[in-house]
Amino acid sequence: MIRSVLFLGILILLVVAVGADDEILQVEVDIFVPGDIVSIEMDNFVDLGNVTLGFDEVSERVRVNINNTGTVNVTVTPDLVDKSDAILQHLYFARRTTVPYSQIGLWDLDIERPNDFPGEEEEYFYMRLDLTEFTGDLENDLIDYSGDVMFVAVSDE
């Protein structure tokens, strides 16, 4: 009887050992941990059209596209490169056309980080030139007047 049980046990063990198989799958993955990257991309030229002192002193509003291409939420602030520019000191910005405009130096824009890396979070704002408060003295027309506005992005986190 013990022999039968022992023989049956060995037989079952052989069937299981011979009938079983296993494979090993090696799994590999690259894991990136990007640091805090502050990066924006935006239009590099804007034409505000025509303004006539004493008559039509507010330019057309122009949509400007700006994208967060970094890894963190950012706050973007426009600033004049030439702070003494008496004309462009009268630039005004608004996130959307339904909100009031704010003068350069008093306005900023928050942009969320992209959902994917690398990626971009698309955003836009509006700008215009409003010379109704301009007190300077212009003796001649200024055709193709231009200046530079620097957009400074800083981490919001």
HULIN-V791357 format. One record per backbone hydrogen bond with DSSP energy under -1.0 kcal/mol. CO is the residue of the C=O (numbers start at 1). NH is the residue of the N-H. If there is no record, write none. Layout:
co & nh
CO & NH
CO & NH
//
This chain:
co & nh
1 & 5
2 & 6
3 & 7
4 & 8
5 & 9
6 & 10
7 & 11
8 & 12
9 & 13
10 & 14
11 & 15
12 & 16
13 & 17
14 & 18
15 & 19
37 & 71
39 & 69
41 & 67
48 & 60
52 & 55
55 & 57
56 & 52
57 & 131
62 & 127
64 & 125
65 & 43
66 & 123
67 & 41
68 & 121
73 & 156
74 & 111
75 & 154
76 & 109
77 & 152
79 & 150
82 & 85
85 & 89
87 & 90
88 & 91
90 & 130
91 & 104
92 & 128
93 & 102
94 & 126
96 & 99
102 & 93
103 & 106
109 & 76
111 & 74
121 & 68
123 & 66
125 & 64
126 & 94
127 & 62
128 & 92
129 & 59
131 & 134
148 & 81
150 & 79
152 & 77
154 & 75
//
